[in-house]
Every structure is written in C-alpha cells, then in structure tokens.
Amino acid sequence: MDARPLSSGDDGFAMEILKDLVAQGYSGDELINEFANQRANIKKAVAKMLEEADEIAAGTRPSATTKDIFGEE
C-alpha cells in the first residue's frame, strides 16, 4: 500500500488539535511543537487504519465481528 498523505480535508483535524492543545495550556513554541507531534501521530494512525482496511478487503486479515465490537448480548 502506498502511503496516503492527509489532504486539505485534514483542516478539521488541525483545528481540533489546536483547540485541544490550547485548552491544555500550550502556547508559543511549545504549542507549535506539540501540534506537530499530534498531527504526525494522527497521520500514522490514519495510515495504519488504511493499511488494515486494505488487508481486510484483500482477505489477508480477518475483520472484526459484531460480537468483537459489541461483546455478548
């Protein structure tokens, strides 16, 4: 699978990250550095989810069942 960069559509993520970091008290250079870290973590997580989805679609990885997700009824 090719790495898929987040597009301009990730502006919503950026705004949510910034709001959260400001609420946590970050400012100045500390805010900038933490924003870069958080944004990189989100890109890694999205890339991992896409990789797993591709594997499930290709049949090389099992998908979760309803029972796996919601447990016993």
Buried (B, 14 or more C-beta within 10 A) or exposed (E): EEEEEBEEEBEEBBEEBBEEBEEEEBEEEEBEEBBEEBBEEBBEEBBEEBBEEEBEEEEEEEEEEEEEEEEEE
